[in-house]
Amino acid sequence: MNFLLPAIFSFLAAVLSFPPTIAFAKKFHLIDDPKTRPHPAHTQKRIVPRAGGLPVFLAIASAILIFMPYERYTPGILLGLFILLAVGLLDDKYQNFSPYLRLIAQFIAAAVVIGSGIGITFITNPLGGIIQLDSSPQIALLADFLSVIWIVWVMNMMNWSKGVDGQMPGIITVSAIILGFLSLKLSSDPTQLNLAKLSFITAGSALGLLIFNWHPAKIFPGFSGSGILGFMIAVLAILSGGKLATAGLVLLIPATDFAYTFLRRMLQGRSPVWGDRGHLHHKLLEIGFSHQKIALFYILGSVILGAAALSLSSKGKLFAAALVGVALLGGILWLNFFGEYSKRRAPDNG
């Protein structure tokens, strides 16, 4: 039970940091104002402080320094988190901050943590056996490249999943808890207990953000909040014995939306990094779902998929991901092309 205290500490550190961060954001104009910061993906017209990543960073970093043993990758994690925080705060402050600069920062943060010794050394073959990725220098280099892509992908997936209040921190809270339970399940390996602790530290900070980001949000996560939490989930999935399939299944709803949105923008001849109102959460808003219902849809979906991930074999996870992914894609396509038929209508006066 030694993972409970770090989780509680992380949660309280985040919760206690949010009120001063909100005051800080208002004082230095780190705010989201649709009139001065127009964006096609806006889902509300209120003026809301940003900088939600600052309390999350303080909670995770302080909990790591206090409760986690020093590992070779500890400086890499902390430096990666700091890079994402710094760029995120700049993005909060300057309204025309380039999405390409944010993307470069994500690659740098991912490269830093991979350079510190974190990497995918093997993957489980769903058809049986283990595929080693550190059998030669060339394959190990390819594995490091794939690790960077994985981390950047998860960060962007989470950044695209913060469109409604409570959505992104809810997904992260569930995902981190599932990865923590997975590590406890593998507790015969002593290193997994420390990874469970790190997972619950991440969950505690995300839960703190969820409280202040629940609709109507008192603060937005911003790029720093989604980047830091996405970074932690991606790193945890690698550290937990290469459990990318587990993380991928838990994150299947935002992953499917990400893949569809990315391809849709590319096929339309547009840059995939520039936002629009074509995400799944936008379509659910259009047919009458509230922020709370959409957030609960993502959270409950992650809980169900996470429970399945903990109990299924590698082959079962692949089958479940394919089956649910096709169903989700069908729902997204329906909402994009026939969403008008799903909108709430006033009762007929005739």
FIVEX-867908 format. One line per 10 residues: their letters; for each residue x, z, y of C-alpha. Coordinates in pm, 1 decimal. Layout:
<fikols>
A> X/Z/Y ~ ...
</fikols>
This chain:
<fikols>
MNFLLPAIFS> 0.0/0.0/0.0 ~ 305.8/-14.1/229.7 ~ 172.9/-340.1/376.6 ~ -124.6/-169.8/544.5 ~ 71.5/7.2/817.8 ~ 246.1/-312.1/940.9 ~ -90.5/-493.5/941.2 ~ -259.4/-215.7/1137.9 ~ 35.5/-200.4/1377.8 ~ 21.6/-576.5/1435.8
FLAAVLSFPP> -353.4/-563.6/1494.3 ~ -333.2/-274.2/1741.7 ~ -31.3/-423.2/1920.6 ~ -226.7/-746.9/1973.3 ~ -548.6/-571.5/2080.3 ~ -367.0/-346.8/2329.1 ~ -171.2/-642.8/2470.1 ~ -471.5/-862.3/2546.1 ~ -614.5/-677.9/2853.1 ~ -282.7/-686.5/3045.8
TIAFAKKFHL> -227.4/-1046.7/2933.4 ~ -568.6/-1145.4/3071.4 ~ -477.4/-982.7/3404.6 ~ -135.7/-1155.8/3395.0 ~ -293.9/-1494.1/3323.2 ~ -538.5/-1458.4/3612.2 ~ -268.2/-1344.7/3855.8 ~ -31.6/-1632.5/3778.1 ~ -309.1/-1890.4/3733.2 ~ -264.1/-1950.0/3362.3
IDDPKTRPHP> -630.6/-2036.5/3329.7 ~ -855.4/-2302.9/3184.0 ~ -1069.2/-2441.4/3466.3 ~ -1258.3/-2759.4/3366.4 ~ -1276.4/-2864.2/3733.3 ~ -900.4/-2859.2/3790.1 ~ -791.9/-2912.3/3428.8 ~ -1024.3/-3185.3/3297.8 ~ -1005.8/-3262.9/2928.7 ~ -1244.2/-3468.3/2713.8
AHTQKRIVPR> -1242.0/-3202.2/2441.4 ~ -1372.4/-2919.9/2661.1 ~ -1671.5/-2746.5/2502.5 ~ -1768.1/-2516.2/2791.0 ~ -1751.5/-2505.0/3169.5 ~ -1642.9/-2144.2/3221.6 ~ -1310.2/-2047.8/3379.3 ~ -1119.7/-1861.0/3107.1 ~ -764.1/-1720.6/3101.3 ~ -520.1/-1885.8/2862.8
AGGLPVFLAI> -186.7/-1742.4/2737.1 ~ -348.6/-1604.1/2420.5 ~ -22.0/-1662.2/2234.9 ~ 162.2/-1392.2/2429.5 ~ -6.4/-1089.5/2264.8 ~ 15.8/-1263.8/1927.2 ~ 388.2/-1318.6/1974.3 ~ 445.5/-958.3/2083.2 ~ 248.1/-825.8/1786.1 ~ 421.2/-1040.6/1522.9
ASAILIFMPY> 772.2/-1011.9/1664.9 ~ 757.9/-634.0/1712.3 ~ 608.1/-580.5/1363.8 ~ 881.4/-796.7/1208.1 ~ 1155.9/-602.9/1388.2 ~ 1007.9/-264.3/1297.4 ~ 873.8/-312.2/945.4 ~ 1046.0/-612.2/786.4 ~ 1391.5/-600.2/626.0 ~ 1646.5/-828.7/786.5
ERYTPGILLG> 1670.6/-1161.0/605.4 ~ 1885.1/-1463.1/675.5 ~ 1580.7/-1644.6/808.2 ~ 1458.7/-1364.1/1038.6 ~ 1639.1/-1497.5/1350.6 ~ 1502.5/-1845.8/1274.9 ~ 1143.4/-1721.4/1261.5 ~ 1179.0/-1520.2/1582.5 ~ 1352.4/-1802.8/1769.9 ~ 1092.5/-2053.6/1650.7
LFILLAVGLL> 813.1/-1823.9/1770.5 ~ 982.9/-1779.9/2108.6 ~ 1022.4/-2156.2/2158.1 ~ 651.2/-2208.2/2090.1 ~ 559.3/-1921.2/2324.4 ~ 775.6/-2051.8/2610.0 ~ 646.1/-2408.3/2586.9 ~ 291.3/-2280.1/2544.1 ~ 307.0/-2071.1/2860.1 ~ 442.1/-2372.0/3050.4
DDKYQNFSPY> 151.5/-2573.9/2913.3 ~ -88.7/-2299.4/3029.8 ~ 60.7/-2306.4/3378.1 ~ 110.2/-2678.2/3441.5 ~ -205.7/-2882.8/3392.8 ~ -42.7/-3218.4/3319.7 ~ 209.2/-3096.0/3063.5 ~ 289.7/-3381.7/2827.0 ~ 159.6/-3355.6/2468.5 ~ 477.2/-3533.4/2361.1
LRLIAQFIAA> 688.1/-3247.7/2499.8 ~ 471.0/-3004.7/2303.5 ~ 530.3/-3213.9/1990.8 ~ 907.3/-3212.0/2049.3 ~ 896.1/-2832.7/2086.0 ~ 712.9/-2808.2/1752.9 ~ 979.6/-3015.4/1579.6 ~ 1255.2/-2802.3/1733.8 ~ 1086.7/-2478.4/1625.2 ~ 1039.2/-2615.9/1272.8
AVVIGSGIGI> 1399.6/-2740.1/1254.7 ~ 1528.9/-2401.2/1371.6 ~ 1347.7/-2208.7/1099.5 ~ 1442.6/-2461.2/829.9 ~ 1803.0/-2442.5/951.8 ~ 1794.0/-2065.7/904.0 ~ 1749.3/-2109.7/529.9 ~ 1377.5/-2156.1/472.7 ~ 1285.8/-2462.7/272.7 ~ 1079.7/-2603.2/-11.6
TFITNPLGGI> 1300.3/-2571.3/-320.7 ~ 1039.7/-2674.5/-577.4 ~ 681.1/-2787.3/-613.6 ~ 450.0/-2733.1/-908.5 ~ 346.6/-3051.8/-1082.7 ~ -34.4/-3036.6/-1124.4 ~ 7.9/-3220.4/-1454.8 ~ 253.5/-2960.4/-1578.1 ~ 604.4/-2839.1/-1510.6 ~ 814.0/-2782.0/-1199.6
IQLDSSPQIA> 973.7/-3043.5/-975.3 ~ 1302.2/-2910.2/-837.0 ~ 1389.1/-3020.6/-484.8 ~ 1732.7/-2858.6/-462.2 ~ 1896.4/-3034.1/-755.6 ~ 2123.3/-3245.0/-532.0 ~ 2225.4/-3250.9/-161.6 ~ 2031.1/-3571.9/-101.5 ~ 1708.4/-3436.8/-250.9 ~ 1759.4/-3104.1/-70.2
LLADFLSVIW> 1790.1/-3292.8/260.3 ~ 1466.7/-3477.5/184.4 ~ 1302.1/-3143.1/100.2 ~ 1412.5/-3001.2/436.2 ~ 1265.3/-3303.6/612.9 ~ 937.4/-3257.9/426.7 ~ 942.3/-2887.7/519.3 ~ 971.3/-2975.6/888.2 ~ 683.6/-3222.4/857.7 ~ 471.7/-2960.2/679.3
IVWVMNMMNW> 529.9/-2699.5/952.7 ~ 460.9/-2943.6/1236.9 ~ 148.5/-3070.8/1058.2 ~ 2.8/-2723.0/1013.4 ~ 76.6/-2632.9/1377.3 ~ -101.7/-2943.2/1502.5 ~ -388.2/-2892.6/1260.6 ~ -441.1/-2543.5/1405.1 ~ -403.2/-2671.6/1760.9 ~ -678.9/-2924.5/1694.3
SKGVDGQMPG> -893.6/-2648.5/1539.7 ~ -930.7/-2427.8/1846.0 ~ -1209.0/-2630.7/2002.6 ~ -1472.9/-2356.0/1987.5 ~ -1439.2/-1982.5/2038.4 ~ -1324.3/-1790.0/1733.8 ~ -1260.1/-2098.3/1521.3 ~ -881.1/-2105.8/1495.6 ~ -803.5/-1729.9/1476.5 ~ -1076.7/-1693.1/1215.2
IITVSAIILG> -918.2/-1962.5/996.7 ~ -572.8/-1806.5/1036.7 ~ -693.9/-1454.6/958.1 ~ -844.6/-1568.9/628.6 ~ -548.4/-1793.5/540.1 ~ -292.9/-1517.7/603.2 ~ -491.5/-1267.3/395.9 ~ -517.8/-1515.2/107.1 ~ -141.1/-1579.0/117.2 ~ -87.0/-1203.0/127.4
FLSLKLSSDP> -304.3/-1153.7/-180.5 ~ -117.6/-1436.6/-351.5 ~ 212.8/-1258.9/-289.3 ~ 68.8/-933.6/-424.5 ~ -47.0/-1125.1/-729.9 ~ 317.1/-1222.4/-783.6 ~ 442.4/-869.3/-713.8 ~ 668.7/-872.5/-1020.5 ~ 908.4/-1049.8/-781.3 ~ 1024.7/-780.5/-530.8
TQLNLAKLSF> 1060.5/-1036.6/-249.5 ~ 689.8/-1115.2/-273.3 ~ 598.8/-764.8/-154.2 ~ 782.5/-828.7/171.9 ~ 609.3/-1164.7/203.4 ~ 274.4/-990.8/151.8 ~ 371.0/-758.1/436.7 ~ 457.0/-1054.8/660.9 ~ 128.8/-1224.2/568.3 ~ -77.0/-919.4/662.8
ITAGSALGLL> 121.7/-881.3/986.4 ~ 14.0/-1237.1/1072.2 ~ -344.5/-1160.4/972.8 ~ -350.0/-848.8/1191.9 ~ -236.1/-1037.2/1500.6 ~ -484.6/-1319.8/1435.8 ~ -768.4/-1069.5/1392.8 ~ -676.1/-916.0/1726.8 ~ -698.7/-1259.5/1886.9 ~ -1029.6/-1325.3/1710.9
IFNWHPAKIF> -1187.2/-1020.6/1879.5 ~ -1097.7/-1145.1/2227.2 ~ -1159.3/-1511.9/2145.6 ~ -1505.2/-1467.1/1991.2 ~ -1775.8/-1638.3/2195.5 ~ -1794.7/-1595.9/2485.6 ~ -1415.4/-1586.0/2479.4 ~ -1230.7/-1352.3/2711.6 ~ -911.8/-1552.8/2655.9 ~ -815.6/-1886.2/2499.1
PGFSGSGILG> -529.0/-1913.3/2246.9 ~ -367.4/-2202.5/2427.9 ~ -94.6/-2411.5/2268.3 ~ 117.8/-2100.3/2216.7 ~ -149.3/-1914.1/2021.8 ~ -232.2/-2199.0/1785.4 ~ 133.5/-2297.3/1753.8 ~ 259.3/-1948.8/1671.3 ~ -12.3/-1874.7/1416.5 ~ 7.4/-2221.0/1258.0
FMIAVLAILS> 386.1/-2183.7/1241.5 ~ 352.2/-1851.0/1059.2 ~ 103.2/-1986.5/804.4 ~ 323.8/-2288.6/731.2 ~ 634.2/-2071.6/692.1 ~ 451.0/-1818.6/473.1 ~ 331.3/-2096.8/244.4 ~ 692.8/-2203.4/192.3 ~ 829.6/-1851.0/150.6 ~ 556.6/-1751.3/-96.4
GGKLATAGLV> 719.2/-1961.6/-366.4 ~ 623.4/-2301.5/-231.3 ~ 249.2/-2230.3/-242.7 ~ 163.9/-2532.5/-30.1 ~ -129.3/-2621.2/-254.6 ~ -284.9/-2278.3/-198.7 ~ -245.0/-2301.4/179.7 ~ -366.5/-2660.2/174.4 ~ -683.4/-2565.6/-12.5 ~ -760.4/-2274.2/222.1
LLIPATDFAY> -707.6/-2504.2/520.8 ~ -896.6/-2795.0/366.3 ~ -1174.1/-2810.7/628.4 ~ -942.5/-2840.3/932.5 ~ -704.5/-3056.6/726.8 ~ -976.8/-3309.4/646.1 ~ -1087.9/-3317.4/1009.7 ~ -724.6/-3359.5/1119.3 ~ -663.6/-3649.5/880.3 ~ -982.9/-3829.6/982.3
TFLRRMLQGR> -920.1/-3776.3/1354.4 ~ -558.4/-3892.8/1327.7 ~ -652.3/-4213.0/1143.3 ~ -953.2/-4277.5/1368.6 ~ -740.4/-4263.0/1681.4 ~ -471.5/-4484.2/1530.0 ~ -728.3/-4745.1/1417.9 ~ -874.4/-4739.4/1769.7 ~ -528.6/-4822.5/1906.2 ~ -493.6/-4483.4/2075.7
SPVWGDRGHL> -220.8/-4222.6/2058.3 ~ -318.4/-3951.2/1807.1 ~ -186.8/-3674.7/2035.0 ~ -438.3/-3740.2/2314.4 ~ -758.7/-3542.4/2270.0 ~ -1120.1/-3660.3/2257.0 ~ -1461.6/-3531.3/2152.1 ~ -1455.4/-3668.9/1799.1 ~ -1358.5/-3354.7/1606.9 ~ -1590.9/-3200.8/1350.8
HHKLLEIGFS> -1660.6/-2902.6/1577.0 ~ -1765.3/-3138.5/1858.5 ~ -2009.2/-3316.0/1627.5 ~ -2151.7/-2984.1/1509.7 ~ -2202.6/-2880.5/1872.8 ~ -2383.8/-3207.1/1939.4 ~ -2639.7/-3141.8/1664.7 ~ -2714.4/-2794.7/1798.3 ~ -2471.1/-2555.2/1629.5 ~ -2354.3/-2264.7/1848.4
HQKIALFYIL> -1990.5/-2157.9/1888.9 ~ -2058.3/-1858.8/1664.5 ~ -2216.5/-2068.9/1386.8 ~ -1930.4/-2319.8/1391.9 ~ -1667.7/-2044.6/1379.4 ~ -1851.6/-1878.5/1089.9 ~ -1874.7/-2214.2/909.1 ~ -1495.1/-2250.5/924.4 ~ -1432.2/-1884.8/837.1 ~ -1671.1/-1872.8/541.6
GSVILGAAAL> -1546.0/-2209.5/420.8 ~ -1189.4/-2076.3/427.7 ~ -1296.3/-1761.3/241.4 ~ -1464.4/-1961.4/-35.8 ~ -1175.6/-2206.0/-69.2 ~ -923.6/-1921.0/-53.0 ~ -1098.1/-1732.3/-332.4 ~ -1090.5/-2051.0/-538.2 ~ -721.3/-2101.0/-462.5 ~ -638.1/-1753.6/-594.0
SLSSKGKLFA> -813.2/-1814.6/-925.4 ~ -746.3/-2181.5/-999.6 ~ -447.9/-2341.8/-1171.0 ~ -243.3/-2606.2/-993.1 ~ -447.4/-2878.4/-1160.8 ~ -769.1/-2697.9/-1064.9 ~ -658.0/-2672.9/-701.8 ~ -588.6/-3046.4/-693.1 ~ -928.7/-3125.4/-843.8 ~ -1108.1/-2884.0/-607.9
AALVGVALLG> -924.7/-3021.4/-303.8 ~ -1014.0/-3379.5/-398.2 ~ -1378.9/-3297.5/-466.8 ~ -1436.2/-3082.5/-157.3 ~ -1225.5/-3312.6/60.2 ~ -1440.5/-3615.0/-31.4 ~ -1757.2/-3416.2/41.1 ~ -1619.8/-3300.6/377.0 ~ -1511.0/-3651.6/468.7 ~ -1857.9/-3778.6/384.9
GILWLNFFGE> -2011.2/-3514.4/610.8 ~ -1773.2/-3601.9/895.8 ~ -1850.0/-3972.7/861.7 ~ -2223.5/-3901.4/862.1 ~ -2197.5/-3692.5/1178.1 ~ -1987.2/-3959.2/1350.9 ~ -2209.2/-4254.8/1264.5 ~ -2553.5/-4102.8/1206.8 ~ -2531.2/-3773.1/1392.0 ~ -2824.8/-3869.8/1612.9
YSKRRAPDNG> -3055.3/-3822.0/1316.3 ~ -2933.0/-3463.9/1271.1 ~ -2989.7/-3346.9/1627.4 ~ -3253.8/-3087.0/1697.8 ~ -3562.4/-3240.0/1850.4 ~ -3841.9/-3088.6/2053.0 ~ -4172.0/-3055.6/1866.4 ~ -4409.8/-3348.0/1901.2 ~ -4670.3/-3282.7/2172.5 ~ -4904.7/-3534.0/2021.7
</fikols>
